[in-house]
Amino acid sequence: MLRKILTLLCSALPITGNATQEAQFWNWFVENESALFSFTSPTDPLLNDLTRQLTQVNADLAFEFSLVAQDGRREFVISANGLKEAFPAVETLYAAAPTLERWDIIKYRPRRNPVHTLSIGGREFDPSKVNCLLVKDGAKIGIVIMYDDYEQENKLFVQASYLLLDEALGEYAVEMQVGFVDIRSREDSWIAQSFPLTELASEFDAAKMRLAGQIE
């Protein structure tokens, strides 16, 4: 799926009138709806304009687009970019969204099935070659992630791990329901108890149900 994920650190455009920042963003979105719906290139200058508009709402917000689906609709995802402190801004902007005929407005990066292979920094991270182990972490669930070619000093593995978790579980669950995240080599002694990351969603849901029963 073609996606454009941007951390929004650009300077804001001037604000005019008495409308809230959220209302101004959606007014701009509606005015440019046709061009946004039709864009195909992640280098389209219109996305820079969208970035600047979103920055006015909150500098930590990010966005994603899906491809146009078979039903003729397209997803626009409002993301906190993995920052819990930006969750209120996501909620406020989502609550102010208008109903748009061709768009599904989604708050937080949703689960994806299947989880897609990531290409970051010249490396590919194939979820079918990544293993996971779930461990109780208080009222949350800790996750151990294991790679064949893990390099402890390479920060790409941390970035890839959280992006894969967002895809497998959804951004909200990763920030609110996941406890620790530990990254290791698949040579670790825990590998025998692990399972492929492609099975993480079902395993995580089952673990949540067991944990809820213990807490109650």
Secondary structure, DSSP 8 states (H G I E B T S, - for coil): ---------S------SS--HHHHHHHHHHHTHHHHHH---TT-HHHHHHHHHHHHH-TT-EEEE----TTS-EEEEEE-TT-GGGHHHHHHHHHT----TTEEEEES----SS---EEETTEEE-GGG-EEEEEEETTEEEEEEEETT--TT-THHHHHHHHHHHHHH-HHHHHHTEEEEEEEETTSGGGGG-EEGGGHHHHHHHHHHHHHHHH-
